[in-house]
Amino acid sequence: MQANTKAHLAVLTTNFLFGINYAAMKFVVPSHIQPIALNMARVSTALILFWVLYLFNPSKIAIKKKHILRFIVCALTGVVFNQLLFVKGLSLTTSIHASLLSLGTPIFITFIAAWVLKERLSLPKITGLVLGVSGAAILILMKDSSHIGKNVLWGDLMILLNAISYAFYMVLVRPLMQEYSPVSIIRWIFTFGFIIMLPFALPSFMHTPWQTFQTGHWLTLLLICIGATFVAYLFNIYGIAVIGASATGSYIYTQPVFAAIVAIVLMGEHLNMYKIVSAVLIFSGVYLVNRKKST
C-alpha cells in the first residue's frame, strides 16, 4: 500500500474516531463520570502514552525558555479549556449539534489568524464566516423538542466556545512548528496541560465511582482515552506529514456524518430540516474559508 493511501486511511480513521467519540462520551458522562474527571483520564492516559512513545523514538527533549509561556497558553487553549468545554457542553446538548458546531473551528482559525498573525482576509473568507455563524445561530436558537430537560442552549454555547478555544490553539501553536517536531509539541502541550489540570481535576477523578463501571463503560473509556485522543492525534500528525495540512483538514467534513449515523442508530437522535439547513450553511462556510485561490 502506498504511503499516500495509508495517510488518507489514517486521517479518515481519525475523523471516524472523533465522530463516534460524541456518542461514546454521552454514554458515560455525566451518569458515570464527571466531565472534568474524564478530561483528567484523557490527558493523563495520552500523556503517559506520548512519553512511552518517546522512549521508542528519542528526539530532542528540551524546549527553549522563550517558548515556555507559549507552550503554557497552548496547553490552556488546546487541552484544558478546550476539552473541559467540549465534554461539559456535549453532556448538555446532542451529538449532532456538537459535531456540527465543532466545524466552526476552521472558520475561527482563519479570523483569529487574521487578528493575531495579520493574515489577509478575502471576500470568500468573510462570506464563509457569515454562512458559518448563520448555521451555528440556527442550531443554537432553534429548540430541540426531543431533548426536553437538557440545557441544549448552554451546551451549544460551550461547544462553540470550545471551537474558539481550539482555534486560538491552532493559531498560537504555528510558530512552534518551526522549532520542534509535531509529536514533541503535542507531548509538551499535554505535559503542561496535565500539570495545570491536576489540582482542579484530581478530586473529581478520585471520587469517581469506578466500582460501578461495567465492561461496556471500561471499553468506552478506552475508546475515548486511547482511540479518540492518543491514536487520533498520532494519525492526524501522520496525515499532515504525508499528504499536507489542507488535505488532512478536508476530512473534517466526515466527522458530523459519522457522529450523526452513530447518534441516530445508538442514541435515538434524529435529523430535521433546521439541522440540515444548519449543516449546509456551516459546511459551505468551512469550504469558503479553506478554499485556495487558483493561480
C-alpha positions as a Markdown table, in Angstrom:
| # | Residue | x | y | z |
|---|---|---|---|---|
| 1 | Met | 0.0 | 0.0 | 0.0 |
| 2 | Gln | 1.4 | 3.4 | -1.0 |
| 3 | Ala | 2.2 | 6.0 | 1.7 |
| 4 | Asn | -0.4 | 8.4 | 0.4 |
| 5 | Thr | -3.1 | 5.8 | 0.6 |
| 6 | Lys | -2.1 | 4.9 | 4.2 |
| 7 | Ala | -2.1 | 8.5 | 5.1 |
| 8 | His | -5.6 | 9.0 | 3.7 |
| 9 | Leu | -6.9 | 5.9 | 5.6 |
| 10 | Ala | -5.2 | 7.2 | 8.8 |
| 11 | Val | -6.9 | 10.6 | 8.6 |
| 12 | Leu | -10.2 | 9.0 | 7.7 |
| 13 | Thr | -9.8 | 6.8 | 10.8 |
| 14 | Thr | -9.0 | 9.8 | 12.9 |
| 15 | Asn | -12.2 | 11.6 | 11.9 |
| 16 | Phe | -14.2 | 8.3 | 12.4 |
| 17 | Leu | -12.8 | 8.1 | 15.9 |
| 18 | Phe | -13.7 | 11.8 | 16.5 |
| 19 | Gly | -17.2 | 11.1 | 15.1 |
| 20 | Ile | -18.0 | 8.1 | 17.3 |
| 21 | Asn | -16.4 | 9.9 | 20.3 |
| 22 | Tyr | -19.5 | 12.1 | 20.6 |
| 23 | Ala | -21.8 | 9.2 | 21.4 |
| 24 | Ala | -19.1 | 7.4 | 23.5 |
| 25 | Met | -18.8 | 10.4 | 25.8 |
| 26 | Lys | -22.5 | 10.8 | 26.2 |
| 27 | Phe | -22.7 | 7.2 | 27.2 |
| 28 | Val | -20.5 | 7.7 | 30.3 |
| 29 | Val | -20.9 | 11.5 | 31.1 |
| 30 | Pro | -22.3 | 12.5 | 33.5 |
| 31 | Ser | -24.0 | 9.2 | 34.5 |
| 32 | His | -20.8 | 7.5 | 35.5 |
| 33 | Ile | -18.0 | 10.1 | 35.4 |
| 34 | Gln | -18.0 | 13.9 | 35.6 |
| 35 | Pro | -16.6 | 16.0 | 32.6 |
| 36 | Ile | -13.5 | 17.2 | 34.5 |
| 37 | Ala | -12.7 | 13.7 | 35.7 |
| 38 | Leu | -13.0 | 12.4 | 32.2 |
| 39 | Asn | -10.6 | 15.1 | 31.0 |
| 40 | Met | -8.2 | 14.0 | 33.7 |
| 41 | Ala | -8.4 | 10.4 | 32.4 |
| 42 | Arg | -7.9 | 11.5 | 28.8 |
| 43 | Val | -5.0 | 13.8 | 29.4 |
| 44 | Ser | -3.1 | 11.5 | 31.8 |
| 45 | Thr | -3.6 | 8.5 | 29.6 |
| 46 | Ala | -2.4 | 10.3 | 26.4 |
| 47 | Leu | 0.5 | 11.9 | 28.3 |
| 48 | Ile | 1.8 | 8.5 | 29.5 |
| 49 | Leu | 1.5 | 7.0 | 26.0 |
| 50 | Phe | 3.2 | 10.0 | 24.4 |
| 51 | Trp | 6.2 | 9.7 | 26.8 |
| 52 | Val | 6.3 | 5.9 | 26.3 |
| 53 | Leu | 6.4 | 6.7 | 22.6 |
| 54 | Tyr | 9.4 | 9.0 | 23.2 |
| 55 | Leu | 11.3 | 6.0 | 24.8 |
| 56 | Phe | 11.0 | 4.1 | 21.5 |
| 57 | Asn | 11.8 | 7.1 | 19.4 |
| 58 | Pro | 14.0 | 9.5 | 21.4 |
| 59 | Ser | 14.4 | 13.0 | 20.0 |
| 60 | Lys | 15.3 | 16.5 | 21.2 |
| 61 | Ile | 13.6 | 16.8 | 24.6 |
| 62 | Ala | 14.4 | 20.3 | 25.8 |
| 63 | Ile | 12.4 | 23.4 | 25.0 |
| 64 | Lys | 13.7 | 26.9 | 24.9 |
| 65 | Lys | 12.9 | 29.2 | 27.8 |
| 66 | Lys | 11.4 | 31.8 | 25.5 |
| 67 | His | 8.8 | 29.3 | 24.3 |
| 68 | Ile | 7.6 | 28.1 | 27.7 |
| 69 | Leu | 4.9 | 30.7 | 28.0 |
| 70 | Arg | 3.6 | 29.9 | 24.6 |
| 71 | Phe | 3.5 | 26.2 | 25.4 |
| 72 | Ile | 1.5 | 27.0 | 28.6 |
| 73 | Val | -1.0 | 29.1 | 26.6 |
| 74 | Cys | -1.3 | 26.4 | 24.0 |
| 75 | Ala | -1.9 | 23.9 | 26.8 |
| 76 | Leu | -4.7 | 26.1 | 28.2 |
| 77 | Thr | -6.4 | 26.6 | 24.9 |
| 78 | Gly | -5.7 | 23.3 | 23.3 |
| 79 | Val | -6.1 | 20.9 | 26.3 |
| 80 | Val | -7.6 | 22.4 | 29.4 |
| 81 | Phe | -10.3 | 24.9 | 28.3 |
| 82 | Asn | -10.9 | 23.1 | 25.0 |
| 83 | Gln | -11.5 | 19.6 | 26.4 |
| 84 | Leu | -13.5 | 20.8 | 29.5 |
| 85 | Leu | -15.8 | 22.9 | 27.4 |
| 86 | Phe | -16.3 | 20.1 | 24.9 |
| 87 | Val | -17.1 | 17.4 | 27.4 |
| 88 | Lys | -19.4 | 19.6 | 29.6 |
| 89 | Gly | -21.1 | 21.1 | 26.5 |
| 90 | Leu | -21.6 | 17.6 | 24.9 |
| 91 | Ser | -23.3 | 16.4 | 28.1 |
| 92 | Leu | -25.9 | 19.1 | 27.8 |
| 93 | Thr | -26.5 | 19.1 | 24.0 |
| 94 | Thr | -26.9 | 16.5 | 21.3 |
| 95 | Ser | -24.2 | 14.7 | 19.4 |
| 96 | Ile | -25.4 | 16.1 | 16.1 |
| 97 | His | -25.5 | 19.7 | 17.4 |
| 98 | Ala | -22.0 | 19.3 | 18.9 |
| 99 | Ser | -20.4 | 17.7 | 15.8 |
| 100 | Leu | -21.8 | 20.5 | 13.5 |
| 101 | Leu | -20.8 | 23.3 | 15.9 |
| 102 | Ser | -17.3 | 21.9 | 16.2 |
| 103 | Leu | -16.9 | 22.5 | 12.4 |
| 104 | Gly | -16.7 | 26.2 | 13.4 |
| 105 | Thr | -13.0 | 25.7 | 14.3 |
| 106 | Pro | -11.6 | 26.1 | 10.8 |
| 107 | Ile | -13.7 | 29.3 | 10.4 |
| 108 | Phe | -12.5 | 30.8 | 13.6 |
| 109 | Ile | -8.9 | 29.8 | 12.8 |
| 110 | Thr | -9.0 | 32.0 | 9.7 |
| 111 | Phe | -10.2 | 35.1 | 11.5 |
| 112 | Ile | -8.1 | 34.6 | 14.6 |
| 113 | Ala | -5.0 | 34.2 | 12.3 |
| 114 | Ala | -6.0 | 37.5 | 10.6 |
| 115 | Trp | -6.1 | 39.2 | 14.0 |
| 116 | Val | -3.1 | 37.6 | 15.7 |
| 117 | Leu | -0.8 | 36.8 | 12.7 |
| 118 | Lys | -2.1 | 39.7 | 10.5 |
| 119 | Glu | -3.0 | 37.3 | 7.7 |
| 120 | Arg | -5.1 | 38.8 | 4.9 |
| 121 | Leu | -8.8 | 38.3 | 4.6 |
| 122 | Ser | -10.7 | 37.9 | 1.4 |
| 123 | Leu | -14.3 | 38.3 | 0.4 |
| 124 | Pro | -14.9 | 34.5 | 0.2 |
| 125 | Lys | -13.5 | 34.1 | 3.7 |
| 126 | Ile | -15.7 | 36.8 | 5.1 |
| 127 | Thr | -18.7 | 35.2 | 3.3 |
| 128 | Gly | -17.7 | 31.9 | 4.8 |
| 129 | Leu | -17.7 | 33.4 | 8.3 |
| 130 | Val | -21.2 | 34.8 | 7.8 |
| 131 | Leu | -22.5 | 31.5 | 6.5 |
| 132 | Gly | -20.9 | 29.5 | 9.3 |
| 133 | Val | -22.1 | 31.8 | 12.0 |
| 134 | Ser | -25.6 | 31.8 | 10.5 |
| 135 | Gly | -25.7 | 28.0 | 10.6 |
| 136 | Ala | -24.5 | 28.0 | 14.2 |
| 137 | Ala | -27.1 | 30.6 | 15.2 |
| 138 | Ile | -29.9 | 28.4 | 13.7 |
| 139 | Leu | -28.7 | 25.4 | 15.7 |
| 140 | Ile | -28.3 | 27.3 | 18.9 |
| 141 | Leu | -31.6 | 29.3 | 18.7 |
| 142 | Met | -33.9 | 26.5 | 17.5 |
| 143 | Lys | -35.3 | 24.3 | 20.3 |
| 144 | Asp | -34.9 | 20.5 | 20.0 |
| 145 | Ser | -38.2 | 19.1 | 21.4 |
| 146 | Ser | -36.7 | 15.6 | 21.6 |
| 147 | His | -34.3 | 16.6 | 24.3 |
| 148 | Ile | -36.6 | 18.4 | 26.8 |
| 149 | Gly | -34.9 | 18.6 | 30.2 |
| 150 | Lys | -31.4 | 19.2 | 28.9 |
| 151 | Asn | -29.9 | 22.6 | 28.7 |
| 152 | Val | -29.2 | 22.4 | 25.0 |
| 153 | Leu | -28.7 | 26.2 | 24.6 |
| 154 | Trp | -25.8 | 26.2 | 27.2 |
| 155 | Gly | -24.4 | 23.0 | 25.8 |
| 156 | Asp | -24.3 | 24.5 | 22.3 |
| 157 | Leu | -22.7 | 27.7 | 23.6 |
| 158 | Met | -20.0 | 25.7 | 25.4 |
| 159 | Ile | -19.3 | 23.7 | 22.2 |
| 160 | Leu | -18.9 | 27.0 | 20.3 |
| 161 | Leu | -16.5 | 28.3 | 23.0 |
| 162 | Asn | -14.6 | 25.0 | 22.7 |
| 163 | Ala | -14.3 | 25.6 | 18.9 |
| 164 | Ile | -13.0 | 29.1 | 19.5 |
| 165 | Ser | -10.5 | 27.9 | 22.2 |
| 166 | Tyr | -9.2 | 25.2 | 19.9 |
| 167 | Ala | -8.9 | 27.8 | 17.0 |
| 168 | Phe | -6.7 | 30.0 | 19.2 |
| 169 | Tyr | -4.6 | 26.9 | 20.0 |
| 170 | Met | -4.2 | 26.1 | 16.3 |
| 171 | Val | -3.0 | 29.7 | 15.6 |
| 172 | Leu | -0.7 | 30.0 | 18.6 |
| 173 | Val | 0.9 | 26.7 | 18.0 |
| 174 | Arg | 2.0 | 27.5 | 14.4 |
| 175 | Pro | 5.3 | 29.3 | 15.4 |
| 176 | Leu | 6.3 | 26.3 | 17.5 |
| 177 | Met | 6.1 | 24.1 | 14.4 |
| 178 | Gln | 9.2 | 26.0 | 13.1 |
| 179 | Glu | 11.2 | 24.9 | 16.1 |
| 180 | Tyr | 10.0 | 21.4 | 17.2 |
| 181 | Ser | 8.6 | 18.2 | 15.7 |
| 182 | Pro | 4.8 | 17.8 | 15.9 |
| 183 | Val | 5.0 | 14.9 | 18.3 |
| 184 | Ser | 7.3 | 16.8 | 20.6 |
| 185 | Ile | 4.9 | 19.7 | 20.6 |
| 186 | Ile | 1.9 | 17.6 | 21.5 |
| 187 | Arg | 3.9 | 15.8 | 24.2 |
| 188 | Trp | 4.9 | 19.0 | 25.9 |
| 189 | Ile | 1.4 | 20.6 | 25.5 |
| 190 | Phe | -0.2 | 17.5 | 27.2 |
| 191 | Thr | 2.5 | 17.7 | 29.9 |
| 192 | Phe | 1.8 | 21.3 | 30.7 |
| 193 | Gly | -2.0 | 20.7 | 30.4 |
| 194 | Phe | -1.8 | 17.8 | 32.9 |
| 195 | Ile | 0.1 | 20.0 | 35.4 |
| 196 | Ile | -2.4 | 22.8 | 35.1 |
| 197 | Met | -5.4 | 20.5 | 35.3 |
| 198 | Leu | -4.2 | 18.3 | 38.1 |
| 199 | Pro | -5.2 | 20.4 | 41.2 |
| 200 | Phe | -8.7 | 21.1 | 39.8 |
| 201 | Ala | -9.5 | 17.7 | 38.3 |
| 202 | Leu | -7.9 | 15.2 | 40.7 |
| 203 | Pro | -10.6 | 15.5 | 43.4 |
| 204 | Ser | -13.4 | 14.7 | 40.9 |
| 205 | Phe | -11.2 | 11.9 | 39.4 |
| 206 | Met | -10.6 | 10.4 | 42.8 |
| 207 | His | -14.3 | 10.5 | 43.7 |
| 208 | Thr | -15.5 | 8.8 | 40.5 |
| 209 | Pro | -17.4 | 5.6 | 41.4 |
| 210 | Trp | -15.1 | 3.3 | 39.5 |
| 211 | Gln | -16.7 | 0.2 | 41.1 |
| 212 | Thr | -19.9 | 0.9 | 39.2 |
| 213 | Phe | -18.2 | 0.7 | 35.8 |
| 214 | Gln | -19.2 | -2.4 | 33.8 |
| 215 | Thr | -17.3 | -3.9 | 30.9 |
| 216 | Gly | -19.1 | -1.6 | 28.4 |
| 217 | His | -18.1 | 1.5 | 30.4 |
| 218 | Trp | -14.5 | 0.5 | 30.6 |
| 219 | Leu | -14.3 | -0.2 | 26.8 |
| 220 | Thr | -15.9 | 3.1 | 26.2 |
| 221 | Leu | -13.4 | 4.8 | 28.4 |
| 222 | Leu | -10.5 | 3.1 | 26.5 |
| 223 | Leu | -12.1 | 4.2 | 23.2 |
| 224 | Ile | -12.2 | 7.8 | 24.4 |
| 225 | Cys | -8.8 | 8.0 | 26.1 |
| 226 | Ile | -6.7 | 5.9 | 23.7 |
| 227 | Gly | -8.6 | 5.8 | 20.4 |
| 228 | Ala | -10.1 | 9.3 | 20.2 |
| 229 | Thr | -7.2 | 11.0 | 21.9 |
| 230 | Phe | -3.8 | 9.3 | 21.6 |
| 231 | Val | -4.3 | 7.4 | 18.3 |
| 232 | Ala | -6.3 | 10.2 | 16.7 |
| 233 | Tyr | -3.6 | 12.8 | 17.4 |
| 234 | Leu | -0.9 | 10.5 | 16.0 |
| 235 | Phe | -2.8 | 9.6 | 12.9 |
| 236 | Asn | -3.6 | 13.2 | 12.3 |
| 237 | Ile | 0.1 | 14.2 | 12.6 |
| 238 | Tyr | 1.0 | 11.4 | 10.2 |
| 239 | Gly | -1.6 | 12.6 | 7.7 |
| 240 | Ile | -0.3 | 16.2 | 7.8 |
| 241 | Ala | 3.3 | 14.9 | 7.3 |
| 242 | Val | 2.4 | 12.8 | 4.2 |
| 243 | Ile | -0.5 | 14.5 | 2.4 |
| 244 | Gly | -0.3 | 18.0 | 3.9 |
| 245 | Ala | -2.5 | 20.1 | 6.2 |
| 246 | Ser | -5.1 | 21.1 | 3.6 |
| 247 | Ala | -5.9 | 17.5 | 2.5 |
| 248 | Thr | -5.9 | 16.4 | 6.2 |
| 249 | Gly | -8.2 | 19.3 | 7.2 |
| 250 | Ser | -10.7 | 18.5 | 4.4 |
| 251 | Tyr | -11.6 | 15.3 | 6.2 |
| 252 | Ile | -13.3 | 17.3 | 9.0 |
| 253 | Tyr | -16.4 | 17.2 | 6.8 |
| 254 | Thr | -16.8 | 13.5 | 7.6 |
| 255 | Gln | -17.0 | 14.0 | 11.4 |
| 256 | Pro | -20.6 | 15.1 | 11.5 |
| 257 | Val | -21.6 | 12.3 | 9.1 |
| 258 | Phe | -20.1 | 9.6 | 11.4 |
| 259 | Ala | -21.4 | 11.4 | 14.5 |
| 260 | Ala | -24.9 | 11.6 | 13.0 |
| 261 | Ile | -25.0 | 8.0 | 12.0 |
| 262 | Val | -24.0 | 6.8 | 15.4 |
| 263 | Ala | -26.3 | 9.2 | 17.2 |
| 264 | Ile | -29.3 | 8.2 | 15.1 |
| 265 | Val | -28.6 | 4.4 | 15.4 |
| 266 | Leu | -27.5 | 4.2 | 19.0 |
| 267 | Met | -28.6 | 7.4 | 20.8 |
| 268 | Gly | -32.1 | 7.9 | 19.4 |
| 269 | Glu | -31.4 | 11.3 | 17.9 |
| 270 | His | -32.9 | 12.4 | 14.7 |
| 271 | Leu | -32.4 | 14.8 | 11.8 |
| 272 | Asn | -34.9 | 17.5 | 10.9 |
| 273 | Met | -35.0 | 20.4 | 8.4 |
| 274 | Tyr | -33.3 | 23.0 | 10.6 |
| 275 | Lys | -30.4 | 20.7 | 11.3 |
| 276 | Ile | -30.0 | 20.0 | 7.6 |
| 277 | Val | -30.1 | 23.7 | 6.8 |
| 278 | Ser | -27.6 | 24.5 | 9.5 |
| 279 | Ala | -25.3 | 21.7 | 8.2 |
| 280 | Val | -25.4 | 23.1 | 4.7 |
| 281 | Leu | -24.6 | 26.7 | 5.9 |
| 282 | Ile | -21.7 | 25.5 | 8.2 |
| 283 | Phe | -20.3 | 23.2 | 5.5 |
| 284 | Ser | -20.4 | 26.0 | 3.0 |
| 285 | Gly | -18.7 | 28.4 | 5.4 |
| 286 | Val | -15.9 | 25.9 | 6.1 |
| 287 | Tyr | -15.4 | 25.3 | 2.4 |
| 288 | Leu | -15.1 | 29.0 | 1.6 |
| 289 | Val | -12.7 | 29.9 | 4.4 |
| 290 | Asn | -10.4 | 27.0 | 3.4 |
| 291 | Arg | -10.7 | 27.4 | -0.4 |
| 292 | Lys | -7.4 | 28.1 | -2.1 |
| 293 | Lys | -7.4 | 30.8 | -4.8 |
| 294 | Ser | -6.5 | 29.2 | -8.1 |
| 295 | Thr | -3.4 | 30.5 | -9.9 |
